[in-house]
Amino acid sequence: MKNLKLINIFFAMLLVVSCSDSFVDVKSQDQNSDDYFNSEADYQDALVAAYDGLQSTYVNVMLGEIASDNTLCGGESATDVPGFQEIDDMRHTPNNSNLRDIWSWMYGGVNRANFILEFQDKTDFPNKNNVIAQAKFLRAYYYFELVKWFGDVPLAVDKRIQFGDQFTIDRTPKAEVYAQIEQDLIYAAANLPYTQSEKGRVTKGAAQALLGKAYLYQDKFAEAATVLEDVINNGPYDLVTETRTVEGLEIFPIFENDDENNIESVFEVQYTDKEGAGFGCLQCSEGNVAVGFNGIRNYTGPVFESGFSFNVPTQEVVDEFEDGDDVRKNTAILDIDAWASATGATFSTGYEHTGYYNRKYIARKGDLNTGDANLTNPNNYRAIRFADVLLMAAEALNRGGISDTRAQTYLNRVRRRAFGDTAHDVNFTGSNLTNAIYHERRVELVGEGHRFFDLVRTGRAAQEIDGFQAGKNEVFPIPLIEIQLAGNRWEQNPGY
């Protein structure tokens, strides 16, 4: 789904499309929706716009790590991107601009999906269910982000939220939001194939995996286990086991630019470096903004490019890796001092420098990076990996009291890839197995934006995150401006 070129078309849109070799190049202009959705091409064009909103989720991924115990905010100084710094210290308020970005951008995605679904019955064409299923998946994806971050949120189904609606629409209990997410994903899974003709499109496996995650977040362990095991047993996915040596370091090439959409990728957010952006409009970028933000400050040397030294891994998460887990650690964490010593690279240290960088998502040489420096990196976000599916299934089976034996099988499948042997297999049961799964999720998924929410949903955040206040920080504050625009009718989340 590369080469998307869209302007911000929040409530009304018409997109005129020309094909490209991987997805579509898009030019956009506003048109009256009453004169739209008259052909399959109209639906496909609007669907591209709904996908485009995924590119703004880079901030969700970064802050999912910064809010946790995996990384520190970093940057140039304590005042560099104040909203990030506040979340790192658990002192964020309803005026946090980055939280408002998440709210606004995710609702932008919801509105784009709902635009299609509002007119889903207007025109028939072959395989229309596939298009509608993709739109429902995207709506579910955006709402899942919203409910994770903010709890109860306004729910709109098959209609756009337009100006004035904020005076009548209320925050919907998160249980009802999850029910809609489930309904959308069940439909998507039933109407999508495991393989689409174009890379980046939603598939049956992606819908099933996100459904399993939504169940897991609600402690619906039996339902989660059923759908996740279906993906494991019937989907076309596997773990990437080949390794590659880069400047003397052996890694799994899961996160390299040339290895996108691989056999382990259940769903990826697609990025390109062919359309630039600037700091005044980060959401305009078609590239992965987080990659530049995560990058090495003032770097000169092989393989990588410079960046802004945000989201730096802590010594604690580095120490979480076991002896013998070197290839996985090399894949996830760049020890910049060791790297500089081995390669002659130079760099400077930023605020909260730990000596480590998120190797999964830092800038590589060879990217075009059109526009301002390192705001348009092409590295896709691996939103759902098969390793995550295996570990979610293991957790559901174990915590649901269903089968520790099957849970061990899925957990050890991930560990055998990491260690390259069976000597590190886990044979724990009960709560010891639960803790082993939690450990594995941390080291396997570090840097991918899941840690904060894993800690919250399993009740461990207060003991692991400095400054976390139980009863408050499980969710983030509704942006104050949104409450004001709704006529001050919405109650703020507790503690804010």
VENBELSUL-V267975 format. One record per residue. PHI is phi in radians with two decimals (* if undefined). NEAR is the number of other ideal C-beta (glycine too) atoms within 8 Angstrom. Layout:
PHI_NEAR ; PHI_NEAR
This chain:
*_12 ; -1.38_12 ; 1.06_12 ; -1.57_17 ; -2.25_9 ; -2.31_11 ; -1.68_5 ; -1.29_7 ; -2.13_12 ; -1.43_5 ; -1.86_8 ; -2.34_9 ; -2.73_12 ; -2.43_11 ; -2.14_14 ; -1.81_9 ; -2.09_12 ; -2.26_6 ; -1.28_5 ; -2.27_9 ; -1.35_2 ; -2.08_9 ; -2.64_12 ; -2.58_13 ; -1.73_10 ; -2.22_14 ; -1.92_8 ; -2.23_13 ; -2.74_7 ; -1.37_7 ; -2.54_9 ; -1.22_6 ; -1.13_10 ; -1.14_4 ; -1.75_6 ; -2.03_11 ; 0.99_11 ; -1.82_7 ; -2.68_8 ; -1.04_10 ; -1.05_7 ; -1.08_12 ; -1.14_14 ; -1.13_11 ; -1.14_14 ; -1.15_15 ; -1.15_12 ; -1.02_16 ; -1.09_16 ; -1.17_15 ; -1.13_12 ; -1.01_11 ; -1.08_15 ; -1.07_12 ; -1.13_15 ; -1.42_12 ; -1.33_14 ; -0.99_11 ; -1.24_13 ; -1.05_12 ; -1.16_13 ; -1.03_15 ; -1.29_14 ; -1.13_13 ; -1.55_17 ; -1.07_14 ; -1.24_10 ; -1.70_12 ; -1.63_10 ; -1.39_11 ; -2.42_14 ; -1.82_10 ; -1.07_14 ; 1.28_13 ; 1.62_14 ; -1.44_8 ; -2.73_7 ; -1.19_5 ; -1.88_5 ; -1.37_12 ; 0.91_9 ; -0.97_7 ; -1.10_11 ; -1.13_15 ; -1.07_13 ; -1.08_11 ; -1.19_16 ; -1.02_10 ; -1.60_8 ; 1.00_12 ; -2.21_6 ; -1.23_10 ; -2.24_8 ; -1.12_11 ; -1.66_6 ; -1.16_14 ; -1.20_7 ; -1.25_12 ; -1.20_15 ; -1.16_11 ; -1.01_11 ; -1.03_13 ; -1.01_14 ; -1.16_9 ; -1.22_13 ; -1.22_17 ; -1.23_11 ; -1.04_12 ; -1.13_16 ; -1.01_14 ; -1.11_13 ; -1.18_16 ; -1.17_14 ; -1.16_15 ; -1.03_15 ; -1.17_16 ; -1.27_13 ; -1.11_10 ; -2.01_10 ; -1.16_9 ; -1.71_3 ; -1.27_6 ; -2.39_9 ; -1.71_3 ; -2.82_8 ; -1.05_4 ; 1.07_6 ; -1.09_10 ; -1.01_7 ; -1.10_10 ; -1.14_13 ; -1.11_13 ; -1.12_15 ; -1.11_14 ; -1.10_14 ; -1.21_14 ; -1.04_16 ; -1.10_16 ; -1.06_14 ; -1.09_15 ; -1.08_11 ; -1.14_14 ; -1.20_15 ; -1.09_12 ; -1.07_12 ; -1.10_14 ; -1.26_14 ; -1.08_8 ; -1.42_12 ; -2.13_13 ; 1.36_8 ; -1.16_9 ; -2.42_12 ; -1.03_9 ; -2.00_9 ; -2.10_12 ; -2.15_7 ; 1.06_7 ; -2.73_7 ; -1.36_9 ; -1.46_12 ; -1.96_6 ; -1.03_5 ; 1.80_6 ; -1.12_9 ; -1.13_12 ; -1.47_8 ; -2.13_6 ; -1.44_9 ; -1.89_7 ; -1.19_9 ; -1.72_10 ; -0.91_7 ; -1.08_10 ; -1.09_7 ; -1.27_9 ; -1.13_15 ; -1.09_12 ; -1.08_8 ; -1.22_12 ; -1.00_13 ; -1.05_11 ; -1.05_8 ; -1.10_12 ; -1.30_16 ; -1.10_9 ; -1.10_11 ; -1.07_16 ; -1.10_12 ; -1.36_7 ; -2.10_9 ; -2.08_16 ; -1.49_7 ; -1.22_9 ; -2.31_6 ; -1.72_9 ; -1.26_4 ; -2.10_8 ; -1.11_9 ; 1.74_11 ; -1.27_9 ; -1.15_12 ; -2.18_13 ; -1.00_11 ; -1.09_13 ; -1.12_13 ; -1.12_15 ; -1.13_15 ; -1.14_16 ; -1.18_15 ; -1.08_13 ; -1.06_16 ; -1.17_12 ; -1.07_14 ; -1.10_14 ; -1.09_14 ; -1.14_10 ; -1.80_8 ; 1.06_6 ; -1.60_8 ; -1.21_14 ; -1.13_9 ; -1.13_8 ; -1.09_16 ; -1.05_13 ; -1.08_8 ; -1.28_13 ; -1.25_15 ; -1.19_10 ; -1.10_10 ; -1.08_15 ; -1.10_12 ; -1.46_6 ; -2.10_6 ; -1.41_12 ; -1.58_6 ; -1.78_12 ; -2.75_6 ; -1.45_11 ; -1.33_12 ; -1.91_6 ; -1.16_6 ; -2.08_9 ; -2.46_9 ; -1.81_8 ; -2.11_7 ; 0.87_9 ; 1.53_5 ; -1.82_8 ; -1.49_8 ; -2.34_12 ; -1.57_12 ; -1.41_11 ; -1.17_12 ; -1.86_10 ; -1.34_8 ; -1.01_9 ; -1.40_5 ; -2.10_9 ; -1.26_9 ; 0.93_7 ; -1.49_8 ; -1.13_9 ; -1.54_13 ; -1.46_13 ; -1.48_15 ; -2.70_12 ; -2.20_11 ; -1.44_11 ; -1.53_14 ; -2.25_14 ; -2.48_12 ; -1.83_12 ; -1.66_9 ; -2.31_13 ; -1.42_11 ; -2.65_15 ; -2.26_9 ; -1.12_6 ; -1.33_3 ; -2.65_8 ; -1.10_8 ; -1.23_10 ; -1.35_8 ; -1.21_14 ; -1.56_13 ; -1.79_18 ; -1.49_14 ; -1.05_14 ; -1.04_13 ; -1.07_15 ; -1.21_14 ; -1.09_12 ; -1.35_14 ; -1.25_17 ; -1.36_13 ; -1.25_13 ; 0.87_8 ; -1.48_13 ; -2.34_7 ; 2.80_12 ; -1.38_7 ; 1.29_8 ; -1.85_14 ; -2.02_11 ; -1.24_12 ; -2.68_16 ; -2.02_13 ; 0.93_15 ; -1.61_15 ; 1.06_14 ; -1.55_15 ; -1.08_13 ; -1.50_12 ; -1.08_8 ; -1.07_7 ; -1.26_14 ; -1.10_12 ; -1.22_6 ; -1.20_9 ; -1.21_9 ; -1.42_6 ; -1.05_3 ; 1.62_6 ; -1.67_11 ; -1.23_7 ; -1.15_12 ; -1.15_12 ; -1.12_11 ; -1.06_11 ; -1.20_11 ; -1.66_11 ; -2.16_14 ; -1.78_11 ; -1.42_9 ; -1.19_11 ; -1.17_7 ; -1.14_7 ; -1.11_13 ; -1.11_12 ; -1.14_6 ; -1.41_7 ; -1.99_10 ; 1.41_5 ; -1.15_11 ; -2.18_8 ; -2.83_12 ; -2.10_5 ; -1.70_6 ; -1.82_13 ; -1.16_11 ; 1.03_9 ; -1.00_9 ; -1.90_10 ; 1.64_7 ; -2.29_12 ; -2.32_13 ; -1.35_16 ; -1.13_13 ; -1.07_10 ; -2.32_13 ; -2.21_14 ; -1.12_14 ; -1.83_12 ; -1.15_8 ; 1.69_4 ; -1.35_13 ; -1.22_7 ; 0.86_15 ; -1.05_9 ; 1.55_10 ; -1.06_8 ; -0.92_6 ; 0.98_15 ; -1.94_16 ; -2.34_19 ; -1.21_16 ; -1.53_13 ; -1.20_13 ; -1.08_11 ; -1.59_13 ; -1.39_11 ; -1.19_8 ; -2.35_12 ; -1.82_12 ; -1.09_12 ; -1.05_12 ; -1.12_14 ; -1.03_16 ; -1.05_14 ; -1.28_16 ; -1.14_14 ; -1.09_17 ; -1.04_14 ; -1.12_13 ; -1.09_17 ; -1.15_15 ; -1.32_14 ; -1.21_9 ; -1.47_10 ; 1.13_5 ; -1.61_10 ; -2.89_6 ; -1.19_10 ; -1.13_6 ; -1.18_12 ; -1.07_15 ; -1.07_14 ; -1.04_8 ; -1.25_14 ; -1.07_16 ; -1.23_11 ; -1.11_10 ; -1.20_14 ; -1.19_12 ; -1.17_12 ; -1.12_12 ; -1.16_12 ; -1.63_10 ; 1.34_6 ; -2.73_6 ; -1.80_6 ; -1.19_5 ; -1.79_11 ; -1.07_9 ; -1.78_10 ; -2.13_5 ; -1.18_9 ; -2.33_6 ; 1.05_8 ; -1.18_5 ; -1.14_8 ; -1.20_15 ; -0.97_11 ; -1.13_9 ; -1.14_11 ; -1.18_14 ; -1.04_11 ; -1.05_9 ; -1.15_12 ; -1.06_13 ; -1.13_13 ; -1.33_16 ; -1.29_12 ; -1.91_13 ; -0.96_15 ; 1.49_14 ; -1.87_10 ; 1.58_10 ; -1.73_10 ; -1.06_14 ; -0.99_13 ; -1.28_10 ; -1.09_11 ; -1.16_13 ; -1.15_9 ; -1.21_8 ; -1.79_7 ; 1.27_5 ; -1.92_8 ; -1.11_13 ; -1.09_8 ; -1.49_4 ; -1.90_9 ; -1.90_13 ; -1.09_6 ; 1.47_8 ; -1.24_10 ; -1.88_9 ; -1.07_8 ; 1.53_6 ; -2.23_9 ; -1.43_12 ; -1.09_8 ; -2.24_7 ; -1.80_10 ; -1.25_13 ; -1.13_13 ; -0.93_13 ; -1.00_9 ; -1.08_7 ; -1.21_12 ; -1.13_13 ; -1.14_8 ; -1.16_7 ; -1.55_11 ; 1.28_7 ; 1.01_6 ; -1.51_7 ; -1.48_10 ; -1.35_4 ; -1.29_9 ; -1.06_12 ; -0.98_6 ; 1.60_7 ; -1.85_9
